[in-house]
Amino acid sequence: MNKKQQKIYDRWYGSAPVSGWQRFLAGLFLVLTAIRRKLYRYKLFKTHQFKVPVIVIGNITVGGGGKTPLVIWLAQRLQQQGYQPGIVSRGYGGVRKVEPMLVTPGADPAASGDEPLLMAKSVAVPVMVAKKRSQAVNQLIANHSVDIILADDGLQHLAMDRQAEIIMMDAGRGIGNGQLLPAGPLREPIIKLQHVDLIIYKGKKADCHYYNHEIEQIYQLNKPRKTRTISSLRNQKIIAVAGIAHPDSFFTMLAANGLAVVKQPKPDHYSYSAADFPDNELILMTEKDAIKCADIEHPDAWVVKTRIVVKPETVKAIDELIQKVMS
């Protein structure tokens, strides 16, 4: 985290003061978002309707709140119940000549974006990316046998109609100082939380819906059949790299498993090169990072594959929401 990022973090999640100018801009942001919503409400801006229901999994705060792991889990849950889901995403960071783009497991992350490619590799459902998510939804419906769409992010994409909204929150950060951008981390006023179907936290939170991450497997970079145990990594010097929105969550999980690591946080969606992998070092990374390292060979770089464990009451609430949406 550079000095500018640290300053923003301290303002949003710490005790650093918010300037009058930042409060003014946050007030202006509030007015503009309210006007935009009214333009959609009064049909001056078009909201696209679809033949199949859409569930949006999004954030009201800036940065990752654990959306992608839940989308993967939810797609698998829908398959277990006999449904045929598809996934749409903006494909943040991807540069594409043609949109919408179908993301296959062998896609180039520079085009698809890292998170859509991770989803395509993790679950056998069609994944479509486009800046205009409504186009991605229509393309999925037209060319694939889908009966429900999961939107990875898109809470503020009001041009896309939806039948349900799930908001993801980071249990450690919550809503920060509770102020709108740029004074705080909120993309929408906090009252939005009263008008969504479910709020799910990444990380344990008492009396709330949540899921936890746990390590499922550790495998060698680009060689998933070669694995090793957590115990074999203990009492060794480990460099842990994480190019995700909140890398501390990765480092904390490793520490909870008895691993002592040298932390090397990277910017979200960071593009790796061979220079990031020094010789004679043991390196651990997230699956999201590994997606962008297909051309990198390192004998001691290892990928930490995780799974989410969803609170039983949360599973029940999600199943009830699915039944409501699909009825």
N, C-alpha and C positions, 0 to 999 in steps of 0.2 A: 504494500500500500504506500503510494507516494504521499508527499506532504499535502497536496491538494485533496486527495481522497481522504486522508486522515482528518483533515480539517472539516470536510463535509460530514464524515462519520461522527466526529465529536459533536457537531451541531445537531445532527439528526437523532443520535442515540445516546449522547452523553450530556454534559452540562454546559457545553459551550453556548454562548449567547447567540440569539438570532437578531440580526440587524433590522432596523426599520425598513430599509430598502428591500430586504428579503421578505418581510411581512407584506409589504406593498405588492410585490410580485406574486406572492401566494394568494393575496386577495384578488388580483387580476386573473390569475389562473382559475380561481373559484368561479368568477363571473363568466369567463369564457367557456368553461366546461358546462355550466348551467345553461348557457345560451345554446350550446351545441346539443345538449340533451333535449331541450325544448324543440329545436328544429327537427329532430327525429320524431319526437312525440307528436308533433303537429303535421308530420308527413311532408315537411318541406325538404327534408333529406330522406332518401329512400332506404328502407330496411328490407333486405331480401329475405323472402320466405322460402322454405325448402320442403321437399316431399318427405323427408325423414327428420326426426328430432335431433336437436343439437344440445349437447351439454358443454358448457364452457368451464374450464378449470383455469382460474386466473389469480391475479394479485391486485390489491389496492395499494401496495407499496412497491417502490423501485427495487429491482434486484430479485434474485431467485428466492422463491418461497417453498421450493420443493414440488413444483408443478409436474415436471416431466416424470419423476418416479411414480407419482400417483396416476398419471395418464396411462403409463405402461401397465400398472397394476389393474386399473379400471378396465382397460381393453381386455386383459386376460380374464377378468371377472365376468365381463359381458360374454366372452367366448364360452366360458364354463356354463353359462346360463342359456346357451344356444343362439345368441345374437351374433350378428356380423358387423362389427364396428369398423369405422375408418377414422383416421386421425388427420386433422389439419393443423398447420402451424405457419407462422410468418417466415420461418427459416432465417432467423436473425443472424446477420453476419455473412450469409451466403450471397454470392454474386452470380446471378443466372441470366442467360441470354433469353430464355423462354420461360414464361409463367402461365399457368401453374406448372409445377414440376413434381412428377412422381418420384419419391425417394425410395430407392431400392437398397438392400444391404451393401451393395458394391458401389454406391454413389460416392462422388467426390464431395467431401465436407466443405470445400471451398465454395461449392455451388449450393448444396442443400442446407448448410448450417450444421453445427455439431449435434444439437439436441434432436432434430428430426432424424438424423442418421442413426443416433443411438436408439431411438424408438423403433426405427425400421429393422435394426439388428436384433432388438430385444423381443419383439412380438410380431407374429405373422399376420399383420393387417396392413392394408394399403395406407401409406402416409403421403399426403400431398402438401406442398408448400407454395405460398404465394403471399405477396405483400397485402393484397386484397383477399382476405380469407374467404369471402363469399364466393369468389371465383374458384378457390380450392374446393369448397364444399360442393359446388355445382359439378365440377370435374369428377369428383369422387362418385357422386350419385349417377352421373351419366355413363361412367366407364367401369364401375365396380359394383359388385353385389353387396351393398352396405344398407343396413337398416337403422343405424344410429351413428352420429358423428360426434367425436370428442375433439374439442378445440383446445389445443395446448396454448394457453394465454388467449388474448382476445376479449377480455372482459370489457375493455373500453372500445372495442370495434363494433359500434352500434349499427353499422350497416349489415351485420350478420344477426339474423333473428336467432333466438335460443329458447329452449323449453326449460332449462335449468342452469343455475350458476353455482359453482363451488369456488369458494375463495380459500387460497392457501396462505398460511401465515407461518413465519418463523417463530417458534416458541421462545427463543432467546431474545429476539429483537422486538417482536410485537409490532406496534404501530409507531415505535420511536417516540418522538416528542409530540406526535399527534397532529402535526401541521402539514399543510399541502406544500408541494414543490414550489420554489426551491428552498423554502424555510424548513421543510421537513420531508420525510420520505413518501408521503401519501400522494397517490395519483388521483384519488377521489376523496370527497368528504367522508368522514368516519361513519356517517349515518348510512352509508351504503351497506355496512355490515348487518343492518336490520332488515335488508330487503333481498337477501340471497338465500338459497336453499340450504347450503351447508357451509360451515367454516371448519376447516381442518388444519391442524397445526403440524408442522414438521418438528418433531421432538415432543417429548412427554409434557403434558400440561393438564393439571388436575381439573376435573369436571368439564373437560372439553373433548372434542373429537381430535384424534391425533394418530400419527404413525411414527415409528422409530426405524432408523437404518441399522442393519447388522451386516457384518461381512459374510458373504456367501462363499467366496472363492478368491484365491490370489493366483494369477497366472502370468506367465512371461509375456512381455509386450510382443504382440503379433504372433504369438505361439500359444494359443489358448489351451492346448492339450498338455502343456508343461506347467504343472502347478506346484505350489509349496504350501506348507502349513504356517499358521500364524506363529506357532511356537518356534519354528525354525528361524524366525526373524528377530526374536527377542535377544537382547544383549548384543545387538549389533548397531553400528552407526548407520542410520537410514536418512536419506534425503527424501522428503515428502513434497511433491509438487502438486498444485491444484489451481487450475485456471477456471474456477467457478465463482459464482456471485459472492458466496460467503465461504471462503476456504477454511475458516476456523472450524467449521462443522466436520470437515474431513479429518483435520488434525486431531480434533477432540476424540473422534471415533477411534483413530489409531492408538491414541494414548490410553483410551478405555480398555483396549485389548492388550495393554502391556508393552507397547512399542514406544521406544524413545526416538523421536524424529527431529531432524533439522528442518524447520519449516521454510518452504519457498513458495509463498503465495504468488499467483500470477493474475493479471487482469482477466475478467470473465471473457470467454471465447478466445483466449490467447492462442496464437498460432506458433507451434513449436518448431524448432530446428535441431539439428544434431548438436549444436553448441549448447543446448540446454541439458545435455546428457553427458557430463564429464566421465571420462574413463575411470575405471577402478572405484566407482561409487555404486552403492546399492540404492536404487530409486523406487519409490512407490508413487503411483498416480491414480487418479480416478478414471472410470471408464469413459467419461466425457472427454478427458484429456487424451486418452489412448486413441480415440476416434481420429484424431488429427495427426497421429504419428505412424501411419501405415508404412511410410518409407524410411523409418528410422529403425536401425538395428543396434541393440545394446544388450549384452549378455546378462546384465543384472538390473534391468528395468522391469518392474512388475506392476500389474494392473490389479487394483482392488475392486472386485465385483461385489456389489451390495444388493441386498433385497430389502424391501420394506415390510415391516410387521405392523399391521393395522389393528388398532384397538377393536375388540369384538363389538362393542357398542357402535363404533364407527362403521364397521362392516355392515351391521344391521341397518343403520341409517342410510348407507349408500344403496343397499339392496332395495329398501323402501323407495328411494328416489328413482332408481331404475324402473321399478314397477309402475310408479306414477307416470314417468315420462313415456313408457312404452305401452301404457294402457289406452 
